[in-house]
Structure formats: C-alpha cells, structure tokens
Amino acid sequence: MKKNLFELEKKININFKNKDLLKQALIHRSYLNENPKFHLKHNERLEFLGDAVLELVVTEFLYNMYPDKPEGKLTNLRASLVNSQMLSELASELDLDEYIYLSKGEARENSKGKARYYILANAIEALIGSIYLDQDYKKAKKFIEKYFLVKLPEILAQKTYIDPKSKFQEIAQEKERITPSYKVLKESGPDHDKHFQIGVYLDKNLIAKGEGESKQEAQVKAAKEALKVKKWEE
C-alpha cells in the first residue's frame, strides 16, 4: 500500500496547493497501462520540465560561485550534481519509491537493477517540475539548494566531477602518445537488466577492467581503475 502523500509533503516541507500535481509527479507510465481510467497522466512531461529547472538552478549557482572557472570545468561540476546516479540517490534518501505509482509487473521487475534506478531519477525531476508549477521558481530553487547543492563540498573533496575517461585519455596521450580503446569482455543478463565487463587498452595491452549495468558505466570504472594501475590519479 502506498504511503500517504501528506508524509512526503511533511518530509520536503512543501504544502501543495494542487495535490494532483504532486501525485502526477509520481505516476509511472506503466501504472496507466493497468489503470487506463485513472484521472491523471504519467509524469514524463513534469520530468521534462523539472530537468530544465534543475539544470538552470545548478548552472546559475555554479556560474556565480566560480567566476574564474572555464565552461568545461563548470559543465563537469554540473554533471556531477544532476546525473542519474545523484538523482536516484536523492530519491532513495526521500524514500520516493514508497510513493511511486507503478504497474504490478513493473513493480516486481524493478525492485532492483538499473530500471528502478532510472524510475527514481525521473521521479525526482518530475517532483521538481511539480514544485515549480504548484509553488514558483523560488520554491523549486530552495528545494534544489537544500537537496542538491548541499552535496557540492563532498563532490569537490572526492573530485568526482573529474571524468575518469577524459582524464585517462588526456594523460595517456601526453605520456605514451596512445589513445585508449575499450572492449566488451563479457556481457550477461536479459535486455532489461544487462551487465557488462569492459577492458581498457593502451595499444594491445589490457590495463584494467570495469563492470557496470551499461557500457558507459563499465568504461568509466575501467578508466578509474586504469588511473590507479598506472599511478596517474593525481
């Protein structure tokens, strides 16, 4: 049984004027396939809006906070704050999966794995969109500052804003005059829950391996490991 949305309002300290906007932010497309007469639409339009609001707030903050940083550095910082992993983690912190409307089949399939991860990430963007429409930009900005921008010091400390693939390529070209290449070593799982193992090579030499639920994730992990192997982390 779904938790009462009043609990979510209390948790985020926002009292919605239009309760249906909050509910709509949490309706996955699959729920309407099972409940075609439901009075609200799915959350994808709200997600589209919330994504734009989130990006604007974060961009404005970084632009003002770091007047001397070039565009590329600001882009990396922004990506570290608004990527799917960060969105999914925040949704989990708010227990958003306890409120999302899913079909029974989708709920069973997505109790774990990357599909659930994306459903959570999309829901938090839709929630931002609903806050923007129901309240105003100022309220949406306050929500984003409270839950996203507060994580910036940790990101800076851990240097997670630096893309390992770009860093490994840059150093490899500088030190060894070789552009890294990536190769899928293993692939397993059904289409909706794939798992990849990827190797990163310099010329024909395997430097490191990485695993993930997408090729991109596995490549990033392989590059991160390769930086350690080559002692190019700093």
Contacts in CASP RR format, 6 or more apart in sequence:
PFRMAT RR
TARGET T0000
AUTHOR 0000-0000-0000
METHOD contacts of the structure
MODEL  1
MKKNLFELEKKININFKNKDLLKQALIHRSYLNENPKFHLKHNERLEFLG
DAVLELVVTEFLYNMYPDKPEGKLTNLRASLVNSQMLSELASELDLDEYI
YLSKGEARENSKGKARYYILANAIEALIGSIYLDQDYKKAKKFIEKYFLV
KLPEILAQKTYIDPKSKFQEIAQEKERITPSYKVLKESGPDHDKHFQIGV
YLDKNLIAKGEGESKQEAQVKAAKEALKVKKWEE
2 98 0 8 1.000
2 99 0 8 1.000
2 101 0 8 1.000
3 95 0 8 1.000
3 98 0 8 1.000
3 99 0 8 1.000
5 19 0 8 1.000
5 22 0 8 1.000
5 23 0 8 1.000
5 26 0 8 1.000
5 99 0 8 1.000
8 22 0 8 1.000
8 94 0 8 1.000
8 96 0 8 1.000
8 99 0 8 1.000
9 15 0 8 1.000
9 16 0 8 1.000
9 22 0 8 1.000
11 94 0 8 1.000
11 95 0 8 1.000
12 94 0 8 1.000
12 143 0 8 1.000
14 131 0 8 1.000
14 135 0 8 1.000
14 139 0 8 1.000
14 143 0 8 1.000
16 22 0 8 1.000
16 130 0 8 1.000
16 134 0 8 1.000
16 135 0 8 1.000
17 134 0 8 1.000
17 135 0 8 1.000
18 133 0 8 1.000
18 134 0 8 1.000
20 39 0 8 1.000
20 40 0 8 1.000
21 46 0 8 1.000
21 130 0 8 1.000
21 133 0 8 1.000
21 134 0 8 1.000
22 127 0 8 1.000
22 130 0 8 1.000
22 134 0 8 1.000
23 40 0 8 1.000
23 101 0 8 1.000
24 40 0 8 1.000
24 41 0 8 1.000
24 42 0 8 1.000
24 43 0 8 1.000
24 46 0 8 1.000
24 126 0 8 1.000
24 130 0 8 1.000
25 43 0 8 1.000
25 46 0 8 1.000
25 123 0 8 1.000
25 126 0 8 1.000
25 127 0 8 1.000
25 129 0 8 1.000
25 130 0 8 1.000
26 43 0 8 1.000
26 96 0 8 1.000
26 99 0 8 1.000
26 100 0 8 1.000
26 101 0 8 1.000
26 123 0 8 1.000
26 126 0 8 1.000
26 127 0 8 1.000
27 38 0 8 1.000
27 40 0 8 1.000
27 41 0 8 1.000
27 42 0 8 1.000
27 43 0 8 1.000
27 100 0 8 1.000
27 101 0 8 1.000
28 42 0 8 1.000
28 43 0 8 1.000
28 100 0 8 1.000
28 101 0 8 1.000
28 102 0 8 1.000
28 103 0 8 1.000
28 106 0 8 1.000
28 119 0 8 1.000
28 123 0 8 1.000
29 42 0 8 1.000
29 44 0 8 1.000
30 102 0 8 1.000
30 103 0 8 1.000
30 105 0 8 1.000
30 106 0 8 1.000
31 38 0 8 1.000
31 42 0 8 1.000
31 101 0 8 1.000
31 102 0 8 1.000
31 103 0 8 1.000
31 106 0 8 1.000
32 38 0 8 1.000
32 41 0 8 1.000
32 42 0 8 1.000
33 103 0 8 1.000
34 103 0 8 1.000
34 104 0 8 1.000
43 122 0 8 1.000
43 123 0 8 1.000
43 126 0 8 1.000
44 122 0 8 1.000
44 126 0 8 1.000
46 125 0 8 1.000
46 126 0 8 1.000
46 127 0 8 1.000
46 129 0 8 1.000
46 130 0 8 1.000
46 133 0 8 1.000
47 122 0 8 1.000
47 123 0 8 1.000
47 125 0 8 1.000
47 126 0 8 1.000
47 129 0 8 1.000
49 128 0 8 1.000
49 129 0 8 1.000
49 132 0 8 1.000
49 133 0 8 1.000
50 125 0 8 1.000
50 126 0 8 1.000
50 128 0 8 1.000
50 129 0 8 1.000
50 132 0 8 1.000
50 140 0 8 1.000
51 125 0 8 1.000
51 128 0 8 1.000
53 128 0 8 1.000
53 129 0 8 1.000
53 132 0 8 1.000
53 137 0 8 1.000
53 140 0 8 1.000
53 144 0 8 1.000
54 82 0 8 1.000
54 125 0 8 1.000
54 128 0 8 1.000
54 144 0 8 1.000
54 148 0 8 1.000
55 78 0 8 1.000
55 82 0 8 1.000
57 140 0 8 1.000
57 141 0 8 1.000
57 144 0 8 1.000
57 145 0 8 1.000
57 148 0 8 1.000
58 78 0 8 1.000
58 81 0 8 1.000
58 82 0 8 1.000
58 144 0 8 1.000
58 148 0 8 1.000
58 149 0 8 1.000
59 74 0 8 1.000
59 78 0 8 1.000
61 145 0 8 1.000
61 149 0 8 1.000
62 69 0 8 1.000
62 74 0 8 1.000
62 77 0 8 1.000
62 78 0 8 1.000
63 74 0 8 1.000
66 73 0 8 1.000
66 74 0 8 1.000
66 77 0 8 1.000
69 77 0 8 1.000
73 161 0 8 1.000
76 161 0 8 1.000
76 162 0 8 1.000
76 163 0 8 1.000
77 152 0 8 1.000
77 155 0 8 1.000
77 161 0 8 1.000
79 161 0 8 1.000
79 163 0 8 1.000
80 86 0 8 1.000
80 155 0 8 1.000
80 160 0 8 1.000
80 161 0 8 1.000
81 148 0 8 1.000
81 149 0 8 1.000
81 151 0 8 1.000
81 152 0 8 1.000
81 155 0 8 1.000
82 148 0 8 1.000
84 117 0 8 1.000
84 118 0 8 1.000
84 121 0 8 1.000
85 117 0 8 1.000
85 121 0 8 1.000
86 148 0 8 1.000
86 151 0 8 1.000
87 120 0 8 1.000
87 121 0 8 1.000
87 122 0 8 1.000
87 124 0 8 1.000
87 125 0 8 1.000
88 117 0 8 1.000
88 118 0 8 1.000
88 120 0 8 1.000
88 121 0 8 1.000
88 124 0 8 1.000
90 124 0 8 1.000
90 147 0 8 1.000
90 148 0 8 1.000
91 97 0 8 1.000
91 120 0 8 1.000
91 121 0 8 1.000
91 123 0 8 1.000
91 124 0 8 1.000
92 120 0 8 1.000
93 147 0 8 1.000
94 124 0 8 1.000
94 147 0 8 1.000
96 120 0 8 1.000
96 123 0 8 1.000
96 124 0 8 1.000
96 127 0 8 1.000
97 116 0 8 1.000
97 119 0 8 1.000
97 120 0 8 1.000
100 119 0 8 1.000
100 120 0 8 1.000
100 123 0 8 1.000
102 110 0 8 1.000
102 119 0 8 1.000
109 115 0 8 1.000
109 192 0 8 1.000
110 116 0 8 1.000
110 119 0 8 1.000
113 193 0 8 1.000
113 213 0 8 1.000
114 193 0 8 1.000
114 194 0 8 1.000
114 213 0 8 1.000
114 214 0 8 1.000
115 192 0 8 1.000
115 193 0 8 1.000
117 213 0 8 1.000
128 140 0 8 1.000
128 143 0 8 1.000
128 144 0 8 1.000
129 140 0 8 1.000
131 139 0 8 1.000
131 140 0 8 1.000
131 143 0 8 1.000
132 139 0 8 1.000
132 140 0 8 1.000
155 161 0 8 1.000
163 220 0 8 1.000
164 220 0 8 1.000
164 221 0 8 1.000
164 223 0 8 1.000
164 224 0 8 1.000
164 227 0 8 1.000
165 180 0 8 1.000
165 219 0 8 1.000
165 220 0 8 1.000
165 223 0 8 1.000
167 223 0 8 1.000
167 227 0 8 1.000
167 232 0 8 1.000
168 180 0 8 1.000
168 200 0 8 1.000
168 223 0 8 1.000
168 226 0 8 1.000
168 227 0 8 1.000
168 232 0 8 1.000
169 179 0 8 1.000
169 180 0 8 1.000
169 223 0 8 1.000
171 227 0 8 1.000
171 230 0 8 1.000
171 232 0 8 1.000
172 178 0 8 1.000
172 179 0 8 1.000
172 180 0 8 1.000
172 202 0 8 1.000
173 179 0 8 1.000
175 232 0 8 1.000
176 202 0 8 1.000
178 202 0 8 1.000
178 203 0 8 1.000
180 200 0 8 1.000
180 201 0 8 1.000
180 202 0 8 1.000
180 207 0 8 1.000
180 223 0 8 1.000
180 226 0 8 1.000
181 200 0 8 1.000
181 201 0 8 1.000
182 198 0 8 1.000
182 199 0 8 1.000
182 200 0 8 1.000
182 201 0 8 1.000
182 215 0 8 1.000
182 219 0 8 1.000
182 222 0 8 1.000
183 198 0 8 1.000
183 199 0 8 1.000
183 201 0 8 1.000
184 196 0 8 1.000
184 197 0 8 1.000
184 198 0 8 1.000
184 199 0 8 1.000
184 215 0 8 1.000
185 197 0 8 1.000
185 198 0 8 1.000
185 199 0 8 1.000
185 209 0 8 1.000
186 195 0 8 1.000
186 196 0 8 1.000
186 197 0 8 1.000
187 194 0 8 1.000
187 195 0 8 1.000
187 196 0 8 1.000
187 197 0 8 1.000
188 194 0 8 1.000
188 195 0 8 1.000
189 195 0 8 1.000
193 213 0 8 1.000
194 213 0 8 1.000
194 214 0 8 1.000
195 211 0 8 1.000
195 212 0 8 1.000
195 213 0 8 1.000
196 211 0 8 1.000
196 212 0 8 1.000
196 213 0 8 1.000
196 214 0 8 1.000
196 215 0 8 1.000
196 217 0 8 1.000
196 218 0 8 1.000
197 209 0 8 1.000
197 210 0 8 1.000
197 211 0 8 1.000
197 212 0 8 1.000
197 218 0 8 1.000
198 209 0 8 1.000
198 210 0 8 1.000
198 211 0 8 1.000
198 215 0 8 1.000
198 218 0 8 1.000
198 219 0 8 1.000
198 222 0 8 1.000
199 206 0 8 1.000
199 207 0 8 1.000
199 208 0 8 1.000
199 209 0 8 1.000
199 210 0 8 1.000
199 218 0 8 1.000
199 222 0 8 1.000
200 206 0 8 1.000
200 207 0 8 1.000
200 208 0 8 1.000
200 209 0 8 1.000
200 210 0 8 1.000
200 219 0 8 1.000
200 222 0 8 1.000
200 223 0 8 1.000
200 225 0 8 1.000
200 226 0 8 1.000
201 207 0 8 1.000
207 226 0 8 1.000
207 229 0 8 1.000
207 230 0 8 1.000
208 222 0 8 1.000
208 223 0 8 1.000
208 225 0 8 1.000
208 226 0 8 1.000
208 228 0 8 1.000
208 229 0 8 1.000
209 222 0 8 1.000
209 225 0 8 1.000
210 218 0 8 1.000
210 219 0 8 1.000
210 221 0 8 1.000
210 222 0 8 1.000
210 225 0 8 1.000
211 218 0 8 1.000
211 221 0 8 1.000
212 218 0 8 1.000
212 221 0 8 1.000
226 232 0 8 1.000
227 233 0 8 1.000
END
